[in-house]
Amino acid sequence: MKPVTCPIDIIFLLPLITGILLFAVPERFRLVKGITAIVISAVVLFFAVQLYKMQTVTGQINLFELSFLNRLDTTGWLSAFTPFTMLNIDNIARLIVLLICFFSLLILVYSILYITKERVLKNYYPFVLLTLGVSALTVLADSLLLFIFCWGFLGLTLYKLIKGYDEESSAAAKKTFILIGASDGIMILGIAILWKITGHYNMSEIHVGTTDAIRITAFLALLVGSFTKAGAFPFHTWIPDYTKSAPASSSAYLPASLDKLLGIYFMFRICSEIFVVNQGLRLTILILGVLTIIIAVMMALVQHNYKRLLGYHAVSQVGYMIIGLGLGTILGIVGGLFHMFNHAMYKAGLFLVAGNVEKQTGKEELDELGGLSRAMPITFMAALIFALSISGVPPFNGFASKWMIYQGIIDFGKQPGLANNLWILWLALAVVGSALTLASFIKFISGIFLGRKKTGMEAKEVNPVMWLPMILLAIVCLIAGIFASHLVIPQLFEPVLGTINYTGIWDSSAIALLILLSIILGVLVYMIGNLNKFRKDDSFIGGETNRDQTGYEVTDFYKTIGEAPVFKYLYDKAEKKWFDIYDLSKSVVLKVSHLFSAAHNGILSNLAFWVLAGLIFMFIFLLL
């Protein structure tokens, strides 16, 4: 490997050290802390760009051989930790680190005006910087021990970036922390099994098949961690609760962007490098992928709280990434990684839109909003772009990545195997999920920005500091869609997996041009046929003019779906947490604990019996 000229350690050490120091700064200097965090994240982004440009640098490097840390080792004592401190500076790691730094800067700029006295989080900026530094080190880590240490630490920062201002938000924070922590414990089991099988801790040195129960257990244990972090079914239930209760900036930063980047990045490592996935596991992954899409989008359809609606869509879109990576083909994997990139862009943007609306109106329910398109035109236009992007409407980026996944599914069906033979099912459900996404975002856009403004509601556009990050993300969504096949995929994703051969004819720029021409032609035809033929009149309903009173309730959108017998039953059970793995686990644990508590009734003879029974059990276990 060529010598590293970019100081890689600055990318994670600078935000870590600065974040720790900012804990000592009083909260009354919140603006100073915010500006400091922005400057640090901008510097880190600069070095991340430099690292990404160094395409010739690929391979392992010891953490303690880096420019700054190497000076600390005057006696050579750090060399003892070499097996546990290896980094892997490859193409996918550099790309994810670049995206982490990019989102960190955008969210910090947005937070300067969003995080106010009303929604202040104690030590918000230090925790964001710690998240930035640890996330970068997580992605660069080759050692599974270093990786799991950083991965676990991110559960703490996720917990601290939700404000526990009432019982509901405190419960959401606790639920998030427990689910993430439990999945980390399962991951440790998988890492221990891999070390036992291979004798290695470094991911780049591990490549095992899934040919027996112990290897399959290791694979599933690591997959649970990836799924929980990304928010995939059935470990997704923390995300809607988190996004409803957390500040919009925290939701945009973690569940919308960084957690998706980290979770899908690790899934890529698991499925493409560490393990050789067998047909049965591939079928399982694809089933979980389509279930993630359909279940989450069906839940999003009936939500009235727009932050919770966005939370379910943060889950649903993960299903497309899982399908892409689960296919195991180059086209599918690139489609999944491209959708990860796209999702982080438009979903972070949607949460920034939600933050703008919440800040200007103080409302979170769709039935309390409406008619904000004229009062907040920039936020409205950005929201429209993000909604079209996530719904897979051309020429935006969501269409490009979904189209690649669809193509990947068709190619996958040409190969033998049970999962391959079911390709039409994966394709149909993915397309249905996209259609339902568009349906729910019609509700989102209509409920907030269209229709009539509620009586007494006063709102205006947010400060440019808050809409600039949002507009930048909207521009990226458009550019990434138009130039997907000629610029984005060749520059960002082909260096990871190699040249891509597309199925059929697909040119994103040509699609964008055709759409633009059709819009121009439609406008011309409309103007020629209707010029000077407009008339304006009042509403007419049953013989009465009710212009000021007429309107529609978006909460009634798709009400028939929720009231259909089968769906009504499922929605009712979902509201009672029947399908929530956290609540189910909590219920089981409480029942078992009550069972054991009942056994300890204070009678000495009964207590002696349980002590003796426990000793006998331990003795038998040790003998086995």
KEZALO-124917 format. One line per field, with one value per residue (C-alpha): residue number from 1; x, y, z. Coordinates in Angstrom, 2 decimals. Example, Ala and Ser with C-alpha at 12.3 -4.5 7.8 and 13.67 -1.06 7.14 Angstrom:
BEGIN
kero: c(1, 2)
east: c(12.30, 13.67)
north: c(-4.50, -1.06)
up: c(7.80, 7.14)
end
This chain:
BEGIN
kero: c(1, 2, 3, 4, 5, 6, 7, 8, 9, 10, 11, 12, 13, 14, 15, 16, 17, 18, 19, 20, 21, 22, 23, 24, 25, 26, 27, 28, 29, 30, 31, 32, 33, 34, 35, 36, 37, 38, 39, 40, 41, 42, 43, 44, 45, 46, 47, 48, 49, 50, 51, 52, 53, 54, 55, 56, 57, 58, 59, 60, 61, 62, 63, 64, 65, 66, 67, 68, 69, 70, 71, 72, 73, 74, 75, 76, 77, 78, 79, 80, 81, 82, 83, 84, 85, 86, 87, 88, 89, 90, 91, 92, 93, 94, 95, 96, 97, 98, 99, 100, 101, 102, 103, 104, 105, 106, 107, 108, 109, 110, 111, 112, 113, 114, 115, 116, 117, 118, 119, 120, 121, 122, 123, 124, 125, 126, 127, 128, 129, 130, 131, 132, 133, 134, 135, 136, 137, 138, 139, 140, 141, 142, 143, 144, 145, 146, 147, 148, 149, 150, 151, 152, 153, 154, 155, 156, 157, 158, 159, 160, 161, 162, 163, 164, 165, 166, 167, 168, 169, 170, 171, 172, 173, 174, 175, 176, 177, 178, 179, 180, 181, 182, 183, 184, 185, 186, 187, 188, 189, 190, 191, 192, 193, 194, 195, 196, 197, 198, 199, 200, 201, 202, 203, 204, 205, 206, 207, 208, 209, 210, 211, 212, 213, 214, 215, 216, 217, 218, 219, 220, 221, 222, 223, 224, 225, 226, 227, 228, 229, 230, 231, 232, 233, 234, 235, 236, 237, 238, 239, 240, 241, 242, 243, 244, 245, 246, 247, 248, 249, 250, 251, 252, 253, 254, 255, 256, 257, 258, 259, 260, 261, 262, 263, 264, 265, 266, 267, 268, 269, 270, 271, 272, 273, 274, 275, 276, 277, 278, 279, 280, 281, 282, 283, 284, 285, 286, 287, 288, 289, 290, 291, 292, 293, 294, 295, 296, 297, 298, 299, 300, 301, 302, 303, 304, 305, 306, 307, 308, 309, 310, 311, 312, 313, 314, 315, 316, 317, 318, 319, 320, 321, 322, 323, 324, 325, 326, 327, 328, 329, 330, 331, 332, 333, 334, 335, 336, 337, 338, 339, 340, 341, 342, 343, 344, 345, 346, 347, 348, 349, 350, 351, 352, 353, 354, 355, 356, 357, 358, 359, 360, 361, 362, 363, 364, 365, 366, 367, 368, 369, 370, 371, 372, 373, 374, 375, 376, 377, 378, 379, 380, 381, 382, 383, 384, 385, 386, 387, 388, 389, 390, 391, 392, 393, 394, 395, 396, 397, 398, 399, 400, 401, 402, 403, 404, 405, 406, 407, 408, 409, 410, 411, 412, 413, 414, 415, 416, 417, 418, 419, 420, 421, 422, 423, 424, 425, 426, 427, 428, 429, 430, 431, 432, 433, 434, 435, 436, 437, 438, 439, 440, 441, 442, 443, 444, 445, 446, 447, 448, 449, 450, 451, 452, 453, 454, 455, 456, 457, 458, 459, 460, 461, 462, 463, 464, 465, 466, 467, 468, 469, 470, 471, 472, 473, 474, 475, 476, 477, 478, 479, 480, 481, 482, 483, 484, 485, 486, 487, 488, 489, 490, 491, 492, 493, 494, 495, 496, 497, 498, 499, 500, 501, 502, 503, 504, 505, 506, 507, 508, 509, 510, 511, 512, 513, 514, 515, 516, 517, 518, 519, 520, 521, 522, 523, 524, 525, 526, 527, 528, 529, 530, 531, 532, 533, 534, 535, 536, 537, 538, 539, 540, 541, 542, 543, 544, 545, 546, 547, 548, 549, 550, 551, 552, 553, 554, 555, 556, 557, 558, 559, 560, 561, 562, 563, 564, 565, 566, 567, 568, 569, 570, 571, 572, 573, 574, 575, 576, 577, 578, 579, 580, 581, 582, 583, 584, 585, 586, 587, 588, 589, 590, 591, 592, 593, 594, 595, 596, 597, 598, 599, 600, 601, 602, 603, 604, 605, 606, 607, 608, 609, 610, 611, 612, 613, 614, 615, 616, 617, 618, 619, 620, 621, 622, 623, 624)
east: c(0.00, 1.27, 2.05, -0.98, -0.46, -3.88, -3.96, -6.73, -6.67, -7.86, -11.18, -12.13, -9.80, -10.57, -14.36, -13.81, -11.38, -13.40, -16.63, -15.12, -13.79, -17.18, -18.74, -16.87, -18.48, -21.68, -24.98, -25.51, -22.76, -24.76, -24.19, -20.42, -20.57, -22.64, -20.29, -17.29, -18.97, -19.68, -16.06, -14.75, -17.16, -16.17, -12.49, -13.25, -15.29, -12.31, -10.03, -12.72, -12.81, -9.03, -9.16, -11.86, -9.75, -6.87, -8.20, -4.77, -4.78, -6.46, -5.68, -4.99, -3.31, -2.69, -4.51, -1.33, 0.75, -1.18, 0.60, -0.60, -0.99, 2.39, 4.09, 2.54, 4.30, 7.82, 8.50, 6.64, 4.02, 1.14, 2.28, 0.74, -2.71, -1.98, -4.35, -7.25, -6.60, -6.48, -8.25, -9.27, -9.11, -10.99, -13.38, -16.63, -15.19, -14.00, -17.39, -19.36, -16.96, -17.42, -21.22, -21.07, -19.02, -21.28, -24.47, -22.83, -22.00, -25.48, -27.27, -25.02, -25.68, -29.42, -29.28, -27.87, -31.36, -33.44, -32.01, -33.42, -34.37, -37.69, -36.14, -32.68, -30.86, -28.15, -24.74, -26.35, -23.31, -20.73, -22.81, -23.15, -19.36, -18.81, -21.26, -19.34, -15.95, -17.07, -19.13, -16.09, -13.91, -16.61, -16.57, -12.78, -12.35, -11.18, -10.85, -14.20, -13.28, -12.67, -15.78, -18.11, -16.70, -17.48, -20.79, -21.90, -20.85, -23.13, -26.09, -25.28, -25.15, -28.40, -29.98, -28.61, -29.82, -33.49, -34.88, -36.62, -39.03, -42.05, -43.00, -43.51, -40.11, -38.35, -39.98, -38.92, -35.33, -35.29, -36.79, -34.17, -31.31, -32.50, -33.14, -29.83, -28.00, -29.60, -28.61, -25.05, -24.95, -26.10, -23.39, -20.73, -21.85, -21.40, -17.93, -16.92, -18.06, -16.10, -12.96, -13.43, -13.85, -11.16, -8.82, -9.04, -10.57, -10.03, -12.93, -10.64, -9.11, -12.42, -14.33, -16.44, -19.31, -22.72, -22.58, -23.43, -25.42, -22.57, -21.62, -25.25, -25.64, -22.68, -24.15, -27.59, -26.11, -24.27, -27.26, -29.44, -27.09, -27.18, -30.98, -31.55, -29.24, -30.77, -34.31, -35.42, -38.28, -38.71, -36.23, -37.63, -40.12, -37.79, -37.63, -41.24, -41.21, -37.84, -38.73, -42.00, -40.34, -36.87, -36.00, -36.21, -32.47, -31.70, -34.05, -32.49, -29.01, -29.40, -32.40, -32.64, -28.99, -26.14, -27.88, -28.91, -25.38, -23.84, -26.42, -26.39, -22.60, -22.22, -24.76, -22.63, -19.57, -21.51, -23.18, -20.45, -17.15, -17.28, -19.75, -20.74, -24.52, -26.36, -29.66, -31.77, -30.35, -30.70, -34.39, -34.76, -33.13, -35.40, -38.52, -37.50, -36.77, -40.24, -41.89, -39.99, -41.29, -44.94, -45.52, -43.90, -45.58, -48.98, -48.43, -47.35, -50.62, -52.74, -50.50, -51.78, -48.56, -46.28, -43.05, -44.25, -45.29, -41.74, -40.41, -42.28, -40.97, -37.45, -38.15, -39.90, -37.09, -34.59, -36.43, -35.21, -31.62, -31.99, -33.42, -30.58, -27.85, -29.74, -29.75, -25.97, -25.50, -23.36, -26.37, -28.45, -25.71, -24.94, -28.68, -28.93, -25.92, -27.19, -30.58, -28.80, -27.14, -30.40, -32.44, -30.02, -30.44, -34.21, -35.11, -32.78, -34.36, -37.88, -37.05, -35.61, -38.92, -40.72, -38.46, -39.27, -43.02, -42.82, -40.73, -43.03, -46.39, -45.76, -48.00, -47.21, -50.63, -51.78, -55.35, -54.06, -52.18, -52.83, -52.32, -48.68, -47.43, -47.88, -46.50, -43.48, -42.81, -39.16, -39.95, -42.91, -40.83, -38.12, -40.75, -42.27, -38.88, -38.16, -41.64, -41.28, -37.78, -38.77, -41.80, -39.57, -40.85, -38.44, -36.18, -35.33, -32.73, -35.18, -36.40, -32.85, -31.90, -35.26, -35.03, -31.60, -33.00, -35.88, -33.36, -31.30, -34.36, -35.04, -31.41, -31.56, -34.53, -32.42, -30.36, -31.41, -32.68, -35.87, -35.29, -34.52, -37.70, -39.73, -38.30, -41.69, -42.94, -40.00, -40.50, -44.27, -44.08, -41.27, -43.34, -46.47, -44.43, -43.34, -46.95, -48.10, -45.23, -46.50, -50.02, -48.88, -46.84, -49.88, -51.37, -48.22, -47.98, -51.73, -52.10, -49.30, -49.00, -52.21, -55.86, -56.98, -54.92, -56.39, -58.07, -55.68, -52.54, -49.73, -46.54, -43.73, -40.67, -37.75, -34.41, -32.07, -29.70, -32.41, -33.54, -30.09, -29.19, -32.63, -32.26, -28.78, -30.19, -33.04, -30.54, -28.52, -31.72, -32.32, -28.73, -28.24, -31.36, -30.58, -26.91, -27.21, -25.97, -23.29, -21.84, -23.02, -22.81, -19.49, -17.85, -19.22, -20.21, -18.34, -15.01, -16.49, -17.66, -16.48, -18.18, -21.93, -23.79, -27.39, -30.38, -32.11, -31.71, -31.43, -30.08, -31.05, -30.16, -32.29, -35.22, -34.87, -34.75, -37.86, -39.75, -38.70, -39.83, -43.17, -43.77, -42.94, -45.15, -48.02, -47.79, -47.75, -50.78, -52.64, -51.86, -52.81, -56.14, -57.09, -55.53, -58.00, -60.63, -60.23, -63.03, -63.11, -66.14, -67.05, -67.60, -71.09, -72.26, -75.92, -77.01, -74.92, -71.63, -69.20, -65.85, -64.45, -65.71, -65.09, -62.04, -61.00, -59.50, -56.35, -56.75, -59.62, -57.30, -57.19, -59.65, -61.34, -58.10, -57.94, -61.59, -61.39, -61.96, -58.55, -56.56, -58.63, -57.80, -54.07, -53.99, -55.74, -53.21, -50.36, -51.68, -51.66, -48.00, -48.67, -45.99, -43.48, -40.48, -39.57, -42.96, -43.24, -39.81, -40.63, -43.87, -42.08, -39.34, -41.88, -43.92, -40.84, -39.69, -43.10, -42.98, -39.66, -40.82, -43.83, -41.48, -39.71, -42.59, -40.43, -40.74, -37.28, -37.84, -38.93, -35.89, -33.57, -35.23, -34.58, -30.96, -30.41, -32.17, -29.96, -26.78, -27.83, -28.59, -25.19, -23.43, -25.16, -24.39, -20.68, -20.54, -22.00)
north: c(0.00, 3.49, 5.84, 7.72, 11.44, 12.44, 12.60, 10.01, 10.25, 13.87, 12.67, 10.89, 12.32, 16.01, 15.69, 13.30, 15.58, 18.72, 17.03, 16.01, 19.53, 21.09, 19.24, 21.70, 24.73, 25.92, 25.62, 29.38, 29.52, 27.20, 29.39, 29.28, 25.51, 25.28, 27.46, 25.49, 22.24, 23.59, 24.67, 21.29, 19.35, 21.52, 20.76, 17.06, 17.11, 18.70, 15.86, 13.27, 14.66, 14.41, 10.81, 9.95, 11.36, 9.05, 6.17, 4.48, 4.02, 0.71, -1.83, -2.30, 0.22, 0.15, 2.82, 3.55, 4.04, 7.16, 10.51, 11.84, 8.66, 7.31, 10.11, 8.85, 5.50, 6.39, 3.00, 0.70, -0.32, 0.45, -2.31, -4.84, -3.62, -4.06, -7.02, -4.97, -1.61, -2.38, -0.08, -0.92, 2.07, 0.67, 2.28, 1.59, 2.83, 6.09, 6.69, 6.12, 8.31, 11.10, 10.85, 10.81, 14.01, 15.66, 14.98, 16.03, 19.47, 19.98, 18.99, 21.16, 24.20, 23.54, 23.05, 26.53, 28.02, 24.88, 23.97, 26.83, 27.28, 25.56, 22.40, 22.54, 19.28, 19.39, 18.93, 18.48, 19.69, 17.62, 14.48, 15.25, 15.63, 12.40, 10.68, 12.04, 10.88, 7.46, 6.80, 7.52, 5.22, 2.51, 2.51, 2.57, -0.22, -3.57, -5.16, -6.51, -5.64, -2.00, -2.06, -3.41, -0.98, 2.01, 0.50, 0.11, 3.65, 5.00, 3.51, 5.87, 8.97, 7.91, 7.73, 11.13, 12.93, 12.43, 14.83, 13.08, 15.95, 13.76, 10.16, 9.35, 10.66, 9.03, 5.71, 6.11, 6.82, 3.81, 1.55, 2.67, 2.13, -1.35, -2.60, -1.29, -2.60, -6.04, -6.31, -5.32, -8.21, -10.61, -9.23, -9.98, -13.61, -13.62, -12.08, -14.67, -17.50, -16.06, -15.80, -19.39, -20.62, -18.56, -17.30, -13.78, -10.51, -8.51, -8.46, -8.42, -11.74, -13.56, -15.31, -18.26, -20.20, -20.66, -24.43, -25.49, -24.37, -22.61, -20.50, -19.68, -18.60, -16.24, -14.80, -14.26, -12.73, -10.09, -9.58, -8.79, -5.92, -4.60, -4.85, -3.17, -0.26, 0.26, -0.25, -3.33, -5.68, -7.10, -4.88, -1.60, -0.54, 1.91, 4.21, 5.54, 6.14, 7.86, 10.11, 11.19, 12.20, 13.34, 16.79, 16.78, 17.47, 14.30, 12.26, 13.65, 12.91, 9.39, 7.24, 9.02, 9.14, 7.88, 4.79, 3.77, 4.32, 2.29, -0.50, -1.08, -0.67, -3.48, -5.63, -5.16, -6.37, -9.37, -10.52, -9.69, -10.18, -11.96, -14.73, -16.72, -16.63, -19.87, -20.12, -20.55, -17.43, -15.47, -16.42, -15.33, -11.96, -11.29, -12.23, -9.84, -7.17, -7.25, -7.53, -4.42, -2.53, -3.56, -3.61, -0.23, 1.53, 0.15, 1.57, 4.91, 5.18, 5.51, 7.83, 11.28, 12.49, 13.52, 12.78, 9.26, 8.89, 9.79, 7.33, 4.43, 5.44, 5.47, 1.79, 0.97, 2.21, -0.04, -2.96, -1.92, -1.80, -5.24, -6.67, -5.16, -6.55, -9.80, -10.51, -10.91, -9.73, -6.72, -4.86, -5.59, -4.65, -1.38, -0.64, -1.28, 0.93, 3.64, 3.55, 3.86, 7.03, 8.37, 7.55, 9.41, 12.48, 12.68, 11.29, 13.70, 16.44, 15.33, 15.50, 18.99, 19.91, 18.48, 20.52, 23.71, 23.09, 22.19, 25.28, 27.69, 26.23, 24.20, 21.47, 17.80, 16.45, 16.56, 17.50, 20.69, 21.87, 22.86, 25.59, 26.34, 26.29, 30.04, 30.90, 28.56, 28.24, 27.14, 24.44, 23.35, 23.01, 21.07, 18.81, 18.13, 17.12, 14.84, 13.28, 12.56, 11.19, 8.74, 7.67, 6.69, 9.28, 10.11, 11.95, 12.06, 9.87, 7.50, 6.36, 5.66, 3.42, 1.62, 1.00, -0.58, -2.82, -3.83, -4.67, -6.60, -8.66, -9.52, -10.59, -12.58, -14.52, -15.86, -17.98, -21.31, -21.56, -21.21, -17.54, -16.88, -18.59, -16.22, -13.13, -11.99, -11.88, -9.73, -7.41, -7.08, -6.30, -3.78, -1.96, -2.05, -0.60, 2.27, 2.98, 2.97, 5.31, 7.79, 7.44, 8.24, 11.24, 12.64, 12.65, 14.24, 17.05, 17.69, 17.75, 20.22, 22.42, 22.20, 22.84, 25.73, 27.22, 26.58, 29.56, 31.55, 29.80, 32.21, 30.92, 32.22, 30.81, 29.85, 31.64, 30.89, 29.13, 26.50, 26.17, 26.16, 22.61, 21.46, 23.07, 21.57, 18.10, 18.74, 19.75, 16.58, 14.51, 16.05, 15.86, 12.30, 11.26, 13.00, 12.00, 8.63, 6.44, 8.84, 10.42, 9.19, 5.42, 5.43, 7.82, 6.56, 2.91, 1.29, 1.80, -0.42, -3.36, -2.78, -1.98, -2.55, -4.18, -2.96, -5.01, -3.49, 0.18, 2.68, 6.20, 8.51, 11.68, 10.66, 9.92, 13.37, 15.03, 13.18, 14.17, 17.81, 17.80, 16.21, 18.87, 21.68, 20.15, 19.69, 23.31, 24.56, 22.46, 23.62, 27.28, 27.08, 25.45, 27.49, 30.91, 33.69, 31.11, 31.18, 32.14, 32.38, 31.57, 30.72, 27.18, 25.79, 23.07, 22.18, 25.65, 27.34, 29.19, 27.86, 28.92, 29.78, 26.61, 23.95, 21.72, 18.14, 16.19, 14.32, 12.08, 10.47, 9.54, 5.72, 5.39, 2.57, 0.60, 0.95, -0.09, -3.14, -6.23, -7.85, -4.62, -3.27, -6.36, -6.05, -2.31, -2.81, -5.44, -3.23, -0.40, -2.82, -3.66, -7.27, -7.12, -5.02, -7.19, -4.84, -5.02, -8.77, -9.33, -7.03, -8.91, -12.28, -11.00, -9.51, -12.72, -14.84, -12.39, -12.49, -16.29, -16.34, -13.60, -15.71, -18.56, -16.35, -16.00, -15.42, -18.97, -20.22, -23.82, -22.75, -20.47, -23.33, -25.54, -23.03, -22.55, -26.33, -26.68, -23.93, -25.60, -28.96, -27.30, -25.56, -28.83, -30.73, -27.92, -27.99, -31.76, -31.49)
up: c(0.00, -0.82, 2.07, 3.37, 2.87, 4.25, 8.08, 8.51, 12.28, 12.13, 10.65, 13.86, 16.51, 15.91, 16.49, 19.39, 21.23, 20.49, 21.55, 24.89, 25.49, 24.68, 27.61, 29.84, 28.15, 29.93, 28.06, 28.08, 25.43, 23.18, 20.11, 20.62, 20.97, 17.78, 15.74, 17.04, 16.04, 12.54, 12.05, 13.24, 11.02, 8.02, 8.64, 8.99, 5.75, 3.96, 5.05, 4.22, 0.66, 0.49, 1.70, -0.84, -3.68, -2.75, -4.83, -4.89, -1.10, -0.28, 2.38, 6.06, 8.30, 12.04, 14.02, 16.01, 12.86, 11.91, 11.97, 15.32, 17.33, 16.25, 18.21, 21.43, 21.17, 22.35, 23.95, 21.56, 24.11, 21.74, 19.38, 21.79, 20.68, 16.95, 16.41, 17.80, 16.12, 12.40, 9.93, 6.37, 4.01, 1.02, -1.47, 0.37, 3.68, 2.12, 0.51, 3.73, 5.75, 3.20, 3.49, 7.31, 7.34, 4.76, 6.75, 10.01, 8.61, 7.13, 10.33, 12.49, 10.28, 10.46, 14.23, 14.94, 14.67, 15.23, 18.64, 20.70, 24.35, 23.66, 22.23, 23.77, 24.36, 26.99, 25.35, 21.93, 19.97, 21.90, 21.31, 17.58, 17.31, 19.23, 16.87, 13.89, 15.16, 16.36, 13.20, 11.01, 13.13, 13.00, 9.21, 8.96, 11.53, 10.19, 13.62, 14.77, 18.37, 17.52, 15.35, 18.06, 20.64, 18.40, 17.27, 20.88, 21.79, 19.04, 20.91, 23.77, 21.56, 19.87, 23.32, 24.38, 21.24, 22.10, 24.69, 27.58, 28.29, 29.08, 29.73, 26.05, 24.89, 27.86, 26.98, 23.33, 24.39, 26.72, 24.06, 21.54, 23.96, 25.00, 21.46, 20.14, 23.22, 22.95, 19.28, 20.22, 22.68, 19.95, 17.65, 20.27, 20.15, 16.37, 16.65, 19.26, 16.97, 14.04, 16.16, 17.33, 13.73, 11.98, 14.70, 13.20, 14.37, 11.16, 8.71, 5.67, 6.82, 7.35, 4.57, 5.66, 4.20, 5.78, 5.57, 9.12, 12.14, 13.93, 10.90, 10.18, 13.81, 13.46, 10.26, 11.78, 14.95, 12.93, 10.64, 13.68, 14.56, 11.01, 10.79, 14.15, 13.36, 9.90, 11.23, 9.29, 10.15, 12.79, 14.71, 13.38, 16.05, 17.79, 14.75, 14.58, 18.34, 18.16, 15.23, 16.86, 20.13, 19.09, 17.68, 13.89, 13.64, 15.65, 13.46, 10.28, 11.59, 12.97, 11.91, 8.54, 7.52, 9.71, 11.09, 7.58, 6.27, 9.09, 9.12, 5.36, 5.21, 7.75, 5.90, 2.77, 4.70, 6.07, 2.86, 0.32, 2.16, 5.53, 4.61, 1.54, 1.79, 0.99, -0.86, 2.26, 3.92, 0.70, 0.58, 4.22, 3.53, 0.54, 2.53, 5.32, 2.71, 1.15, 4.58, 5.68, 2.64, 2.84, 6.60, 7.22, 4.28, 5.30, 8.78, 7.27, 5.33, 8.46, 10.50, 11.49, 13.11, 10.23, 12.14, 12.87, 9.22, 8.17, 10.74, 9.13, 5.73, 7.16, 7.83, 4.57, 2.33, 4.10, 2.52, -0.94, 0.29, 1.87, -1.35, -3.41, -1.16, -0.65, -4.39, -4.27, -7.88, -8.79, -10.20, -7.10, -4.64, -6.42, -6.55, -2.80, -2.01, -4.36, -2.64, 0.72, -0.60, -2.02, 1.05, 3.30, 1.06, 0.74, 4.16, 5.96, 3.84, 4.80, 8.49, 7.98, 6.31, 9.34, 11.60, 9.70, 9.92, 13.60, 14.40, 12.55, 13.61, 16.76, 15.28, 14.60, 13.58, 9.96, 10.86, 12.54, 9.45, 5.85, 3.30, 4.14, 0.54, 0.15, 3.59, 3.29, -0.47, -0.23, 2.32, 0.17, -3.03, -1.19, 0.40, -3.03, -4.46, -1.51, -1.69, -5.42, -4.81, -2.09, -4.16, -7.08, -9.56, -12.42, -12.92, -9.19, -7.51, -5.81, -9.22, -10.43, -7.51, -7.42, -11.15, -10.67, -7.93, -10.21, -12.93, -10.42, -9.44, -13.08, -13.59, -10.36, -11.74, -14.60, -12.19, -10.62, -7.06, -5.02, -4.21, -7.89, -9.07, -6.88, -8.60, -9.84, -6.23, -5.06, -8.04, -7.62, -3.90, -4.42, -7.06, -4.87, -2.02, -4.22, -5.24, -1.61, -0.74, -3.31, -1.87, 1.67, 0.52, -1.27, 2.22, 3.69, 1.09, 1.02, 4.77, 5.43, 2.35, 0.29, 1.07, 3.27, 6.04, 9.47, 11.10, 13.24, 12.01, 11.24, 9.66, 7.51, 5.80, 8.02, 8.14, 5.19, 7.60, 8.04, 4.44, 2.81, 3.97, 2.82, -0.63, -1.04, -0.37, -2.84, -5.55, -4.88, -5.24, -8.66, -9.90, -8.62, -10.52, -13.80, -13.94, -12.18, -15.04, -16.36, -13.22, -9.82, -10.29, -12.25, -9.77, -6.45, -6.80, -9.68, -7.81, -5.08, -7.22, -10.77, -14.07, -14.16, -17.05, -17.15, -18.23, -21.24, -22.14, -19.30, -19.53, -16.65, -18.56, -21.55, -19.20, -17.62, -21.06, -22.24, -19.09, -19.50, -23.15, -22.25, -19.57, -21.99, -24.68, -22.21, -21.06, -24.67, -25.63, -22.55, -23.21, -26.88, -26.11, -23.05, -23.46, -22.58, -21.63, -17.87, -15.54, -11.77, -9.67, -6.13, -4.85, -5.34, -2.98, -2.68, -3.67, -0.98, -1.36, 1.24, -0.11, 3.29, 4.95, 2.31, 2.59, 3.15, 6.01, 5.03, 8.05, 6.14, 3.27, 2.96, 5.83, 3.92, 4.09, 7.85, 8.19, 5.92, 8.12, 7.76, 7.87, 10.77, 12.80, 11.99, 12.66, 16.01, 17.03, 15.86, 18.05, 20.98, 20.23, 19.28, 16.59, 18.53, 19.39, 22.24, 23.95, 23.35, 24.90, 27.82, 28.45, 28.50, 30.81, 33.24, 33.32, 34.01, 36.66, 38.34, 38.24, 40.06, 42.44, 43.41, 44.32, 46.89, 49.34, 52.41, 53.82, 54.82, 53.74, 50.24, 49.95, 50.93, 48.32, 45.51, 46.59, 46.55, 43.17, 41.72, 42.99, 41.50, 38.16, 38.08, 38.98, 36.16, 33.71, 34.63, 34.20, 30.71)
end
